[in-house]
């Protein structure tokens, strides 16, 4: 209820005996209200009426044979209730995470219901106010989090839809990290707002937020994260009595690149000293599919070089050498 004050008065104050008739109008039409003289009562529950209206109070004044219509007007915004909705309070707990290889650790959180969606439409607590937008902020830097995120059904991969199943009215807080610089405790804030009513449009619009900590521990050495080279086939061409040497044959040994690729591998130390990578390489004539024998005298293998010097035409043809 709104009471308009001060009232219309005669100026100069002549105290003429006049009759007054008050009329209330709105632009645009449609806002439910009751106007009685200087009192305006607003009572509207239609969500489609959520907009700004210009209210006009017209005073039709009659004195003898003279009439005139002074008026006042002002704007009233019928707020959509979703802009001031309240949320339920889901449980969000602190998380622990051990570095390894950027693996995912998830926490399932029940999506908050909002007070408006409990009163309108299907009364489910989620539908009326439309899509929701999530954001995770790193409270140390003030920036958007880079290794903690929110996942809804729309964010799941096809494989995750199968393994995790539809999330429905829950969401995942996911930690995925492989950076030793993050070891320790970091505080994050997760927030949720309505896509149609962002804070950028009105700082008073409804937002749900909660804070939680992620405690990150350093990785332990995991030799299995260091992979080995796969075998390759190298073709050599040479001529009689001409020495041919190929160097840098790829041995089926540990891939040095993977020794620093993940936190779990980096924890093994430089050169992966804590992993047993002792191995020998021998060269044989032939293939596993046939018979492996010692190299002929015109072939020598000194890691990683294979030297070939065929002395006569008897050696012309294709020969196979296997590293084992």
Secondary structure by P-SEA (a helix, b strand, c coil): ccccccccccccccccbbbbbbbbbbccccccccccccbbbbbbccccccbbbbbbbbbbcccccbbbbbbbbbbbbbcccccbbbbbbbbbbbbbbbbccbbbbbbbbcccccccccccccccccccccbbbbbbbccccccccccccccccccccaaaaaaccccccbbbbbbbbcccccccbbbbbbbbbbccccccccccccccbbbbbbbbbbbccccccbbbbcbbbbbbbbcccbbbbbccccccccccccccccccccccccccccccccbbbbbbccccccccccccccccccccbbbbbbcccccccbbbbbcc
